[in-house]
Amino acid sequence: MTTDFETFNALMHKRHSCRGFLPDQVPQDVIEKITQAAGRVPTWCNSQPWHMNVTRGTETDRFRDAIFAAASTGSPAPDMEWPKQYVGVYQDRRRTCGLQLYDAVGVTRGDRAASGQQMMENFRLFGAPHVAIVTSEVDLGPYGAMDCGGFIAAFTVAAEAAGVASIAQAAIAAHAPTVRDFFGIPENRLILCAISFGYEDKSHPANAFRTDRADLSEVIDWRG
């Protein structure tokens, strides 16, 4: 294997969804370099449909307060249809991830109040100093959203390479009207998710676990 592959593989294994951040701001030039690197992903007809609204300083705190209030009092209203259900292996993986998180932060299984409180940390952006709202053009439909998924993944890996931790959050998109109003996002843009990012608080218990990945036998069916 080449050195490039080994470097990439190491970054992929190192990257994780950070749920505890330091308050330090990430320099603008670092954010710009991460975004430029992520923008090299392939897209349908080179459409590059993503756009980000990125907060800094007190604007992050203003948005944190707004989205927490919306999640505390309002009903979900995402731009895109939410998953109908998780079944089989998908439910198993989802449940395992949740239990790992609860074990890490000391939430006792069956303690719904504590698990609900931990879930609400999504809307505090896990203390991150920055959040990026990722949107796509409505007319591009699911293909635009799919292209943006590649960008989001690349952003998190590029951030890891730059020493910046991140977490992609679909939960924020559940309150699309609040997000749209706060940032003045036009109706022709689908609100897909948020990426909260900053420098990792390595002492935070929520950052102490790592999720597994499916065995190749579950991913590939060989022919020939």
C-alpha atoms as a printed R data frame, in Angstrom:
    type eleno elety resid chain resno       x       y       z
1   ATOM     1    CA   MET     A     1   0.000   0.000   0.000
2   ATOM     2    CA   THR     A     2   1.174   3.538  -0.693
3   ATOM     3    CA   THR     A     3   2.025   6.079   1.958
4   ATOM     4    CA   ASP     A     4  -0.998   8.123   0.836
5   ATOM     5    CA   PHE     A     5  -3.331   5.211   1.518
6   ATOM     6    CA   GLU     A     6  -1.811   4.534   4.926
7   ATOM     7    CA   THR     A     7  -2.195   8.208   5.866
8   ATOM     8    CA   PHE     A     8  -5.800   8.267   4.692
9   ATOM     9    CA   ASN     A     9  -6.613   5.005   6.465
10  ATOM    10    CA   ALA     A    10  -5.115   6.314   9.696
11  ATOM    11    CA   LEU     A    11  -7.233   9.478   9.469
12  ATOM    12    CA   MET     A    12 -10.381   7.451   8.853
13  ATOM    13    CA   HIS     A    13  -9.693   5.354  11.940
14  ATOM    14    CA   LYS     A    14  -8.811   8.390  14.041
15  ATOM    15    CA   ARG     A    15 -11.882  10.432  13.110
16  ATOM    16    CA   HIS     A    16 -14.860  10.081  15.421
17  ATOM    17    CA   SER     A    17 -17.998  11.989  16.302
18  ATOM    18    CA   CYS     A    18 -16.857  14.438  18.965
19  ATOM    19    CA   ARG     A    19 -19.356  15.174  21.748
20  ATOM    20    CA   GLY     A    20 -17.265  17.436  23.946
21  ATOM    21    CA   PHE     A    21 -15.352  20.497  22.743
22  ATOM    22    CA   LEU     A    22 -12.976  23.111  24.093
23  ATOM    23    CA   PRO     A    23 -14.129  26.743  23.753
24  ATOM    24    CA   ASP     A    24 -11.152  27.796  21.604
25  ATOM    25    CA   GLN     A    25 -12.012  29.258  18.194
26  ATOM    26    CA   VAL     A    26 -10.662  27.659  15.031
27  ATOM    27    CA   PRO     A    27  -8.851  30.250  12.840
28  ATOM    28    CA   GLN     A    28 -10.755  31.279   9.731
29  ATOM    29    CA   ASP     A    29  -7.961  30.224   7.387
30  ATOM    30    CA   VAL     A    30  -8.043  26.699   8.847
31  ATOM    31    CA   ILE     A    31 -11.818  26.469   8.306
32  ATOM    32    CA   GLU     A    32 -11.371  27.691   4.737
33  ATOM    33    CA   LYS     A    33  -8.653  25.126   4.006
34  ATOM    34    CA   ILE     A    34 -10.809  22.304   5.410
35  ATOM    35    CA   THR     A    35 -13.743  23.438   3.256
36  ATOM    36    CA   GLN     A    36 -11.604  23.720   0.121
37  ATOM    37    CA   ALA     A    37 -10.204  20.227   0.658
38  ATOM    38    CA   ALA     A    38 -13.680  18.749   1.229
39  ATOM    39    CA   GLY     A    39 -14.902  20.435  -1.943
40  ATOM    40    CA   ARG     A    40 -12.722  18.128  -4.044
41  ATOM    41    CA   VAL     A    41 -15.218  15.267  -3.673
42  ATOM    42    CA   PRO     A    42 -16.949  14.066  -6.868
43  ATOM    43    CA   THR     A    43 -20.473  15.294  -7.601
44  ATOM    44    CA   TRP     A    44 -23.203  14.622 -10.148
45  ATOM    45    CA   CYS     A    45 -22.285  16.716 -13.252
46  ATOM    46    CA   ASN     A    46 -19.818  18.607 -11.033
47  ATOM    47    CA   SER     A    47 -22.803  20.443  -9.524
48  ATOM    48    CA   GLN     A    48 -21.114  20.961  -6.111
49  ATOM    49    CA   PRO     A    49 -24.528  21.698  -4.530
50  ATOM    50    CA   TRP     A    50 -23.428  22.358  -0.956
51  ATOM    51    CA   HIS     A    51 -23.465  25.663   0.864
52  ATOM    52    CA   MET     A    52 -22.583  26.297   4.497
53  ATOM    53    CA   ASN     A    53 -23.571  28.952   7.000
54  ATOM    54    CA   VAL     A    54 -20.766  28.959   9.593
55  ATOM    55    CA   THR     A    55 -20.919  30.590  13.026
56  ATOM    56    CA   ARG     A    56 -18.143  32.088  15.100
57  ATOM    57    CA   GLY     A    57 -17.951  33.673  18.542
58  ATOM    58    CA   THR     A    58 -21.193  34.972  20.021
59  ATOM    59    CA   GLU     A    59 -23.176  33.930  16.937
60  ATOM    60    CA   THR     A    60 -22.584  30.286  17.876
61  ATOM    61    CA   ASP     A    61 -24.001  30.967  21.319
62  ATOM    62    CA   ARG     A    62 -26.996  32.829  19.872
63  ATOM    63    CA   PHE     A    63 -27.770  29.907  17.586
64  ATOM    64    CA   ARG     A    64 -27.182  27.407  20.403
65  ATOM    65    CA   ASP     A    65 -29.806  29.202  22.498
66  ATOM    66    CA   ALA     A    66 -32.266  29.420  19.596
67  ATOM    67    CA   ILE     A    67 -32.049  25.782  18.548
68  ATOM    68    CA   PHE     A    68 -32.162  24.527  22.147
69  ATOM    69    CA   ALA     A    69 -35.323  26.531  22.747
70  ATOM    70    CA   ALA     A    70 -36.888  25.182  19.553
71  ATOM    71    CA   ALA     A    71 -36.054  21.592  20.474
72  ATOM    72    CA   SER     A    72 -37.394  22.092  24.003
73  ATOM    73    CA   THR     A    73 -40.761  23.498  22.972
74  ATOM    74    CA   GLY     A    74 -41.431  22.727  19.294
75  ATOM    75    CA   SER     A    75 -42.197  19.687  17.181
76  ATOM    76    CA   PRO     A    76 -39.747  18.358  14.585
77  ATOM    77    CA   ALA     A    77 -40.238  19.797  11.088
78  ATOM    78    CA   PRO     A    78 -37.361  18.653   8.848
79  ATOM    79    CA   ASP     A    79 -37.081  19.676   5.203
80  ATOM    80    CA   MET     A    80 -36.403  16.079   4.171
81  ATOM    81    CA   GLU     A    81 -38.453  13.070   5.233
82  ATOM    82    CA   TRP     A    82 -37.072  11.465   8.391
83  ATOM    83    CA   PRO     A    83 -36.194   7.735   8.328
84  ATOM    84    CA   LYS     A    84 -39.407   5.745   8.634
85  ATOM    85    CA   GLN     A    85 -37.813   3.245  10.996
86  ATOM    86    CA   TYR     A    86 -34.613   1.401  11.875
87  ATOM    87    CA   VAL     A    87 -34.922  -2.375  11.595
88  ATOM    88    CA   GLY     A    88 -32.630  -5.373  11.759
89  ATOM    89    CA   VAL     A    89 -28.912  -4.675  11.707
90  ATOM    90    CA   TYR     A    90 -29.528  -0.924  11.360
91  ATOM    91    CA   GLN     A    91 -31.469  -0.855  14.604
92  ATOM    92    CA   ASP     A    92 -28.806  -3.013  16.240
93  ATOM    93    CA   ARG     A    93 -26.046  -0.578  15.251
94  ATOM    94    CA   ARG     A    94 -28.093   2.424  16.350
95  ATOM    95    CA   ARG     A    95 -28.863   0.849  19.718
96  ATOM    96    CA   THR     A    96 -25.246  -0.192  20.298
97  ATOM    97    CA   CYS     A    97 -23.983   3.312  19.579
98  ATOM    98    CA   GLY     A    98 -26.507   4.806  22.000
99  ATOM    99    CA   LEU     A    99 -25.633   2.339  24.753
100 ATOM   100    CA   GLN     A   100 -21.920   3.007  24.284
101 ATOM   101    CA   LEU     A   101 -22.532   6.728  24.680
102 ATOM   102    CA   TYR     A   102 -24.720   6.281  27.750
103 ATOM   103    CA   ASP     A   103 -22.174   3.965  29.366
104 ATOM   104    CA   ALA     A   104 -19.405   6.496  28.694
105 ATOM   105    CA   VAL     A   105 -21.266   9.398  30.323
106 ATOM   106    CA   GLY     A   106 -22.693   7.347  33.185
107 ATOM   107    CA   VAL     A   107 -26.340   7.119  32.142
108 ATOM   108    CA   THR     A   108 -27.933   4.041  33.663
109 ATOM   109    CA   ARG     A   109 -29.875   1.868  31.222
110 ATOM   110    CA   GLY     A   110 -33.579   2.595  31.580
111 ATOM   111    CA   ASP     A   111 -33.021   6.089  33.013
112 ATOM   112    CA   ARG     A   112 -35.111   7.953  30.464
113 ATOM   113    CA   ALA     A   113 -34.681  11.334  32.135
114 ATOM   114    CA   ALA     A   114 -30.897  11.094  31.978
115 ATOM   115    CA   SER     A   115 -30.861   9.729  28.430
116 ATOM   116    CA   GLY     A   116 -33.221  12.515  27.363
117 ATOM   117    CA   GLN     A   117 -30.925  15.085  28.940
118 ATOM   118    CA   GLN     A   118 -27.961  13.627  27.064
119 ATOM   119    CA   MET     A   119 -29.953  13.716  23.811
120 ATOM   120    CA   MET     A   120 -30.587  17.425  24.327
121 ATOM   121    CA   GLU     A   121 -26.833  18.017  24.269
122 ATOM   122    CA   ASN     A   122 -27.267  17.812  20.489
123 ATOM   123    CA   PHE     A   123 -28.997  21.183  20.716
124 ATOM   124    CA   ARG     A   124 -26.223  22.653  22.819
125 ATOM   125    CA   LEU     A   125 -23.944  21.643  19.931
126 ATOM   126    CA   PHE     A   126 -21.971  19.617  22.498
127 ATOM   127    CA   GLY     A   127 -20.277  22.870  23.493
128 ATOM   128    CA   ALA     A   128 -18.666  23.395  20.072
129 ATOM   129    CA   PRO     A   129 -17.414  26.911  19.263
130 ATOM   130    CA   HIS     A   130 -18.578  26.638  15.637
131 ATOM   131    CA   VAL     A   131 -21.458  25.143  13.714
132 ATOM   132    CA   ALA     A   132 -21.858  24.818   9.949
133 ATOM   133    CA   ILE     A   133 -25.352  24.438   8.495
134 ATOM   134    CA   VAL     A   134 -25.180  22.429   5.266
135 ATOM   135    CA   THR     A   135 -27.811  23.059   2.600
136 ATOM   136    CA   SER     A   136 -28.500  21.865  -0.941
137 ATOM   137    CA   GLU     A   137 -30.545  23.157  -3.872
138 ATOM   138    CA   VAL     A   138 -34.153  21.923  -3.713
139 ATOM   139    CA   ASP     A   139 -34.316  21.265  -7.480
140 ATOM   140    CA   LEU     A   140 -31.435  18.763  -7.251
141 ATOM   141    CA   GLY     A   141 -33.489  16.561  -4.925
142 ATOM   142    CA   PRO     A   142 -31.977  13.370  -3.497
143 ATOM   143    CA   TYR     A   143 -28.964  13.529  -5.829
144 ATOM   144    CA   GLY     A   144 -27.975  16.924  -4.478
145 ATOM   145    CA   ALA     A   145 -28.393  15.586  -0.942
146 ATOM   146    CA   MET     A   146 -26.292  12.535  -1.843
147 ATOM   147    CA   ASP     A   147 -23.525  14.767  -3.213
148 ATOM   148    CA   CYS     A   148 -23.631  16.831  -0.032
149 ATOM   149    CA   GLY     A   149 -23.248  13.632   1.987
150 ATOM   150    CA   GLY     A   150 -19.898  13.095   0.306
151 ATOM   151    CA   PHE     A   151 -18.899  16.664   1.118
152 ATOM   152    CA   ILE     A   152 -19.927  16.268   4.770
153 ATOM   153    CA   ALA     A   153 -17.865  13.089   5.134
154 ATOM   154    CA   ALA     A   154 -14.882  14.728   3.457
155 ATOM   155    CA   PHE     A   155 -15.211  17.806   5.681
156 ATOM   156    CA   THR     A   156 -15.016  15.695   8.838
157 ATOM   157    CA   VAL     A   157 -11.947  13.809   7.585
158 ATOM   158    CA   ALA     A   158 -10.220  16.983   6.372
159 ATOM   159    CA   ALA     A   159 -10.960  18.548   9.746
160 ATOM   160    CA   GLU     A   160  -9.363  15.575  11.492
161 ATOM   161    CA   ALA     A   161  -6.274  16.024   9.310
162 ATOM   162    CA   ALA     A   162  -6.143  19.665  10.464
163 ATOM   163    CA   GLY     A   163  -6.458  18.707  14.140
164 ATOM   164    CA   VAL     A   164 -10.088  19.835  14.329
165 ATOM   165    CA   ALA     A   165 -12.797  17.595  15.804
166 ATOM   166    CA   SER     A   166 -16.332  17.474  14.441
167 ATOM   167    CA   ILE     A   167 -19.716  15.819  14.562
168 ATOM   168    CA   ALA     A   168 -22.369  15.754  11.823
169 ATOM   169    CA   GLN     A   169 -25.820  16.314  13.348
170 ATOM   170    CA   ALA     A   170 -29.060  15.440  11.615
171 ATOM   171    CA   ALA     A   171 -30.870  16.402  14.836
172 ATOM   172    CA   ILE     A   172 -30.403  20.094  14.080
173 ATOM   173    CA   ALA     A   173 -32.147  19.717  10.699
174 ATOM   174    CA   ALA     A   174 -35.217  18.390  12.515
175 ATOM   175    CA   HIS     A   175 -35.963  22.018  13.394
176 ATOM   176    CA   ALA     A   176 -35.526  23.442   9.920
177 ATOM   177    CA   PRO     A   177 -37.861  26.445  10.385
178 ATOM   178    CA   THR     A   178 -35.766  27.742  13.290
179 ATOM   179    CA   VAL     A   179 -32.536  27.179  11.365
180 ATOM   180    CA   ARG     A   180 -33.968  28.861   8.268
181 ATOM   181    CA   ASP     A   181 -35.174  31.899  10.198
182 ATOM   182    CA   PHE     A   182 -31.940  32.311  12.149
183 ATOM   183    CA   PHE     A   183 -29.656  32.271   9.105
184 ATOM   184    CA   GLY     A   184 -32.062  33.722   6.547
185 ATOM   185    CA   ILE     A   185 -31.785  30.585   4.397
186 ATOM   186    CA   PRO     A   186 -34.042  30.827   1.311
187 ATOM   187    CA   GLU     A   187 -36.803  28.320   0.607
188 ATOM   188    CA   ASN     A   188 -34.946  26.919  -2.415
189 ATOM   189    CA   ARG     A   189 -32.298  25.420  -0.112
190 ATOM   190    CA   LEU     A   190 -32.857  22.109   1.722
191 ATOM   191    CA   ILE     A   191 -31.457  22.117   5.248
192 ATOM   192    CA   LEU     A   192 -29.617  18.793   5.448
193 ATOM   193    CA   CYS     A   193 -27.657  18.787   8.697
194 ATOM   194    CA   ALA     A   194 -25.271  20.675  10.912
195 ATOM   195    CA   ILE     A   195 -21.584  20.032  11.497
196 ATOM   196    CA   SER     A   196 -20.490  21.185  14.933
197 ATOM   197    CA   PHE     A   197 -16.720  21.524  15.139
198 ATOM   198    CA   GLY     A   198 -13.795  22.819  17.171
199 ATOM   199    CA   TYR     A   199 -10.975  21.385  19.245
200 ATOM   200    CA   GLU     A   200 -11.702  18.171  21.130
201 ATOM   201    CA   ASP     A   201 -11.966  18.132  24.909
202 ATOM   202    CA   LYS     A   202 -10.089  14.881  25.371
203 ATOM   203    CA   SER     A   203 -11.095  14.724  29.029
204 ATOM   204    CA   HIS     A   204 -14.824  14.677  28.247
205 ATOM   205    CA   PRO     A   205 -16.275  11.203  28.968
206 ATOM   206    CA   ALA     A   206 -18.457  11.290  25.838
207 ATOM   207    CA   ASN     A   207 -15.279  11.159  23.754
208 ATOM   208    CA   ALA     A   208 -14.043   7.972  25.398
209 ATOM   209    CA   PHE     A   209 -15.754   5.400  23.164
210 ATOM   210    CA   ARG     A   210 -15.513   4.413  19.501
211 ATOM   211    CA   THR     A   211 -18.111   2.693  17.336
212 ATOM   212    CA   ASP     A   212 -17.347  -0.445  15.326
213 ATOM   213    CA   ARG     A   213 -17.701  -0.826  11.578
214 ATOM   214    CA   ALA     A   214 -19.401  -3.608   9.651
215 ATOM   215    CA   ASP     A   215 -17.342  -6.559   8.497
216 ATOM   216    CA   LEU     A   216 -16.585  -6.618   4.771
217 ATOM   217    CA   SER     A   217 -18.791  -9.699   4.437
218 ATOM   218    CA   GLU     A   218 -21.742  -7.423   5.258
219 ATOM   219    CA   VAL     A   219 -20.676  -4.800   2.728
220 ATOM   220    CA   ILE     A   220 -19.502  -6.646  -0.391
221 ATOM   221    CA   ASP     A   221 -21.125  -9.387  -2.487
222 ATOM   222    CA   TRP     A   222 -18.462 -10.608  -4.940
223 ATOM   223    CA   ARG     A   223 -19.300 -11.800  -8.433
224 ATOM   224    CA   GLY     A   224 -16.688 -13.490 -10.615
